Amino acid sequence: METIDGKRLLKLIKEIDMTNRRNRIRVIIGVFVALFMITAYMPATSYAAAGYIKVLLDGKDVEFDVPPIIENDRTLAPFRKIGEALGAEVEWDQGTKTVTAYKEDKTVVLRIGENIAYINQTPVKLDMPPIIKDSRTLVPVRFFSEAFGAAVMWDNAIRTVLINTGEKPSKYIMGYYYSQSYEDFLKNIDKMSSTAVKWYTLDINGDVTDKDDTRYINVPEGYESVIKLSKENGLEIHMLVFESDSARLQKVLATPETRARLVNQMITVVEREGYDGINIDFEYLKVADKEKFNEFVKSLYGELKDRGKSLNLSLPVKTEKTDWWPGYDYTTLGKYCDFIVLMAYDKNPSIPGPQSGIDWVEEVVDYAIARVPAEKIVLGIGNYGYDWGAGKRGSVISENNGATYLLFADELSKKYGLKLSIDQKSGLLFGTYTDENGVTHEVWMESNYSVDVKAKLAMRKGLKGLALWRLGFSNPSFWDTLMDNFNPVKY
């Protein structure tokens, strides 16, 4: 056996130690890489994530200084805030540790730690007594709300208490204004909170223009009356800037200088025309331009805020299962705008089938509110459908309104015997017919039922409101359905 002297032994020990250190570093790096890969593909933390309890009263978020908690499967919330939200007068007696709430002919009394409450002096057994936490008195939300005649539900998927007093809530309702929209705008101006006018786009140089006849994007004659009427009737009016040419977007977003140029041009138009803000509708954005688009939105938002104006974004939609549009970073974009409109329609119009089914739309909403606060989300509804036949596709709405570029379901029924029925899964209208050339057509379109479900979804999820694509596609039953659910916010 070879003999090793002291110096060689020390050198060998150091080499072994260095080898072990390198191995440990490799292991640590491997662990971090694995953790990154795991978290990179996990959905973003939801604003309704475990540990956070939300309370919606008639579709409106109730904000608390001390958050609601769950004890023994019962939700408790600060009594004063929940009582005042329900329209009750509330009192606290420190000596007896008693909560008393009054509303009209109803008096409700609860005492800390006691399982018996009193409604107009009648004892009622509680599943969970009131408690004191963080110097706030918390009461059982279900009992307290139901005592004043409200209906209460729990949505476990979004950890939200839904309280319905029977009073109609107010929601933000936006109408997109495009070609042949004026009559629809006039008829329903009282039912909207805002309109976004699609009168602007980018030219081949990346400059803002209001004249693009190839895409029917231009400022119409008499446009001043739309702005004037909006302001007179409590509507916000937004300058909508549309672009769907990926190469053109890539060019204009390329550098800080090109982005600043575009921002300045938009600000100039907003101030000249007196718009309340801007709606950005940039479609088919390349993933390589994601960060540049984020920077553009951040800069535009800051400039608008400095002038007391707002920014909203029309975004293509995603689900946890499928990200069709990786160029749009919901989390970052949600921070630098006043609200986002989810364009929850045209799922895959190249293939006949439901394009905005209620099942799919809920997935779209859930993806969005996991990354952006629900109160900054507006759900877009495309009040139209498609007629597919012989490899062609045409847009269809329910009734003939004089539009020169649409098909009308009522006329198709008269001419070809089209019969539409509700598809149970999607909630949309579906039907087929054969034309005079023997071609079989398939029709799918929005229904009053699906509109109603989406309106209720907006309330259940605590969304800011709804947006109609577009004025010129609506009919009286569409607006009746919305108004049955809520009133428009007015300014």
N, C-alpha and C positions, 0 to 999 in steps of 0.2 A: 504493500500500500504506500502511495506517495505521501511524503511528509510535507505539510504546509506551514511555512513560517508565519510569524505574527503579522507582518506587513501584508503578505499575500492574503491571509485570512481576513484582515480588515477590509482589503479591497474587494474580496469576494462577497463579504456581507453587504457592502455598499451597493454592489451590482445587483445582488438579490433584492435589496430594499428598493432600488430604483425600478426594477422589473415589477415588483409587487405594487409600487405606487402607480406605474403606468397602467397596470391591469385594473387597479381600483378606479383610476380616472376613466378608463374605457367603460367600466361597469356603470359609473355615475353618468357619463355621457349617454350611454345606452338607455338608462332609466329616463333621463330627461327627454330624449328623442321619443321614447315610447309614450311618455305622458303627453308630449306635444301632439303626437299623432292621435291619441285618444281624444284630447280636448278639442283639437282642430275640427273634428267631425261631430262633436256634440253640438246640439242646438244651443243657441245663446240663452242665457238665464232669462226666464220669463219675468215680466213685471208682475205676474200673478204667481210667482214661484212659491214653493213650500215655505211657510213661515210668515208670509205676507197675506193678510186677509183684507179683501176689498169689500166695500159696501156701496151698492148702487141704489139710490132711491129714485124711482121713476126714470131710470136710465142715466141719472146724474151721479157722479162720484161724490161721496160724502168724505170730506177730509177731516182727520182727527189729529190732535196734538200727541195723543198716546194711541198707538195702533190697536185695533181690535185683536182679541186673542181667542183661542179655543180651549175650553176647559170641560172635561167630561163630555166631549162631543157636542158642546154648545158654544155658540159664538157670543162673546161679550164685548161691548163697546162703551166708551164714555157716555154717560147718561145725558149730560147736558147737550152735547152735539147731536146725538141721535134724536133726542126729544125736540129740540128746536127745528131740526130738519123735518120732523113730522108735523110741525106747526103747533107744538104744545108749549105751554109755559112750564118751566121746571124750577123746583126749589130744593135746597139741601139743608137739612137740619143737623148741624154738627153734634148737638147734644144727644139726639136719639139715633144718629147715623141713619137717617131716613131720607129717601128720595120721594118727592111728590111731583106729579105731572098733571097739568090741567089742559083740557081741550074741549071747548063747547060744553056738553053736558057730561063729560067723562073725566073722572079723577082716578089716577093710578098711584098707589103707594107701595113702595118696596123698602125693606130694611136690610142693611148689610148683614150677611150671614144667615138670614132667615129664609126658609123654603116656602113661606106663605106670603103672597102679595094680596093686595086688595084693589078690586075694580068697583068703584062706587060702593065701597064698604063691604062688598061681597068677597070672601076669601077664595083665593085661587092657589092651588099647589104648584110650585115651581120645580122643574127638573134641576135647575142650577140657581143658587141664590146670588144676589149681587155681591161684588167683592171690591176691595180697594187695592189698586196696583199703581205704583209710581205716582202716588198722591192723587189719583183719579178714581172716581167711583165708576165701576163698570157694571152694566146691567145686561141681562140676556136679551139679545136683539130680537129674536123671534117673539118672545112674550110681549116685550115692550111695544113692538110694532103692531102685532095682532090686537093688542089691547085697544089701540086707536083705529082699528078697522082696516089695517093694511094687510095685504097678502105677502107672504114671505117664502122665498125659495132659496135653496143652496145649490150652486153650480160647483161641483167638486173639481171639474176639469180646470177651472180658472180660479178656484178658491175664492168665490165671490158670493156674498149675500145679496139677493135681489129683492128689493122691497117695492111693492106696487101699491100706491095709495088710491089708484083709480083716477087720479088727476092726470091729464094729458101732459107729458113732458115736452120740452122744446129741444130740437136738434138742429144742427147746422145742415142746410140743404143747398147744394150748389148745382147750378145748371150750366153745362157746357154750351156755349153759343158758337155755331159754325154757320155754314150756308143754309139759307131758307129756315132760319130759326126765329125770325122776328115775330111772327104771329103767335107762336107758342110762348115766346117770352112775354108778350103783352097779356095773353090770357092767364098766365100763371105767375106773374110777378109778385103777387101777394103770398105765394106759397114757397118762395125761395128766400134764402139768406144771402146768396151771392151768385154771381155769374162769372165764368171765365171765358173771355172772348178769344176765339182762335182766329186772330187776324194777323198774326206775325210768325215769321219763320226766318231761316238763314239763307242768304244767297250763296253763289258758288265761291265767293270770297270769304264767307263766314260772317258777313255783316247782317245785322237785323234788317229785314225788309217787310213791308206790308203789301207787296205786290208779287204774287206767285200764282199766275193763272193756271199753270199746269197742275197745281194741287188745290186749286180753289181757295187759296189763302190770301185774303186781301181785306183791307178796311172798306166796308160797304158804304154806299151813299147814305147820308143821314145818320152815320154812326154816333154822332154827338147826342142824338135823342136816347140811344141805349144807355150811354153814360149818365145823362141827366135823369132819366126815369129811374135808373138804379138807385141813384143817390136820394131821389125824392121819396122812394118807397122802402128805404131802410135796407138796401142791398149793398154789399161790398161788390166792387167790380175789379177783376184781375186781368191784367195783360197776359194772355197765354202765348208762350213762345214754343212753337213746335218744330222738331226736326227728327227725321227718321233715316237720314243718310249717314251711315257709320263713318265713311271716309270724311265727310264734311265735319262731323262732330270731332273726329280725331284731329283734324286740322285746327279747329277753333279752340280746342282744349289743350293744345300741344305745349304751350309755354306760359309762364306767368304773364308775359306781355299780351299774348293773344286772349287769354282769359280776362285780363283787366280791360282790354278793349271791348270785349263783348259785354262785360258788366256795365261799363260806362255808357254804352249805347242803350242798354235796357233802362238804366236809370234815367237817361235823358227822355225817353218816351214816357215813362211813368210820370215824371214831373211835368212834362208838357201837357199830357192829356188828363192828368188828375186821377190816375188809377190808384186804387187802394193797395195794390200789391202786384205780384207776378206769380203766374203758374208756369213752371218749367215742365215741358213734356218732350224730353229727349229720349227717343226710342232706338232700339238696336245698338246700344252702346257696347263697344268692345270691352272685354275684360281687361285688356291692356290699358284702357283709359279710366279704370275705376278710380284710382287715387287722384287723377287729374280732375275728374268730375267732382269728387269730394271737395277738392280745393276750390273749384269754381263755385260750388254751392255755398261753401263756407264764406267765401269772399262776398258773393251776392247778398247773402243773408245779412252780413254785417253792414253793408252799405244801405240796404233797405231799412234795417233797424235804426240806423243813425238818422233816417229821415221819417221815422214813424210809419213805415210801410211794412207789409207782410210778404212772406214767401211761402208758397205751397208747391208740392211736387206731385206730378202724376207719374206713378211708377208701375211698370209691369210686375206681375205677381209671381209668387213662389209658394211652395209648400215644403214641409220638412222632408217629404219624399223626393221632391224634384226641384232643383234650382235651374230653371231654364235660362236665367239671366244673371250670371255671376258678376257682371259689371256693376250691379247696383248693390251698394253696401247699406242695407237698411239701417243698421245701428248708427253709423256715422251720419247718414243723411237725415235720420230722425232728430239728431241733435241740432242741426242747422237749418231748420225750417219751422214754420208755425203748424203745418199739418201735411200729411201725406194722403193722396187719393190713390186707393188701390184700384187699378183698372182690372176688375175681377170679371172679365168677359173675354170672348175670343180665345178660349183655351187652346183650341187647335182647329181653326176654321177650314183647313184644307181637307179635313175628314168629316163627313156628315155625322152629326151627333150633338149632344148637349154641350153648349159652349160656356154656360155660366150656371151650372147646376148648384142647387143649395148645398149639397153634400161637399162638393169641391170648394165652394166659396167659403164655407166654414173652415176648411183646412187652410185656405189662403189667409183668412183673418187671424187664425191661431198662430200662423207663422209670423205675421206682422207684429202682433201684440206681445210676442216673446222677445221682440227686439226694440220696439218703439212703444211708448206709453199709449194705452188705448184711447185716451182723450185727444191724441194727436192723429188719429186714424179716421179717415172718411172712406166709406165703402162705395165704390163706383158700381152703378147698375147700368148695363146697356139695355135699354128698353126696345129691343129689336130682336131679330133672329136671321136665319139664313134659309134659303131655298136652294137645295142642291139637285142638279139633274144634268145628265149627259156630260159630266165632267166640268160643268160650270156652276158658279155660285152667285146668287143675288141676295141683296139685303131685303128683308121683309119686315113690315110693321103691321099692327093689327087692323088699322082702319085707313081708308083713303083720306089723306089730308091735303091732297093737291101737290105733293112733292113730285118732282119730275124724274127722279132717279131711283125710286123704290118700287118694290112689289107690295101688294096689300092683301092680307089674309082674307078679309071680307070679300074682295073681288075674286080671289082664287077659289073661295068656297062657292060663289055663285056660278063661276065659269066652268070649274072642273070638279066640283063636289068635294073639295078639301074639307075633311073633318078633323078638327084638332081636339086632342084629349090630354089630360095631365099625365105626364110620366111620373110614376110614384117616387122613384129614386131622386131624380134631378129637380122635380117640381116644375119643369118647363112644359110648354105646350108642344105636342108632337103629332105629326100626321103625314100622310102620303097622298099623291094624286097622279093621274096620268094625263098628259097634255094631248093636244090634237095631233101631234106627231108620234104618239105612242111612247113617249119618253116618261119614265117614272121619276117623280120628284119626291124628295124627302125634306120635310120642313121641321125645324126646331126653333122655338122662340120663347122669350120671356113671357110669364103669365102673371095675372094679378095675384095668384097664390104665391108664386116665388118672390114677387116683390114684397108681399106681406111678411113672408118668412125672413127675408133679408132685413126688413125694417125692424122686426122683433129681434133679430140677431144683433143689430147695431145697439139696441137697448140692453140686451142681455150681456153683451161683451163690454158695455160702457164706452162705445165708440163716439167720436165727436159728431158724426152724422153720415149723410149719404150724398152722393153726387150722381146726377143723371147725364149719361152720354146718350143722347144729347137732346137739346131743345130742337124740336122738329120731328122727334121720334115718339113723343109722349101722346097720351090720350087722356080724357077725363078720368077714366077708371084708375090710371096710374096715380094721378094726384089724389084722388079720393082715398086710395089705399094708403098712401103716405100720411095724409091728414087724419085718417082713422087712428094712426099710431102716435103721431106727435105734431106739434106746431113748429113752424120755422123760427129760428132765432132771427131777430131783426136788430138793425144797428141805427 
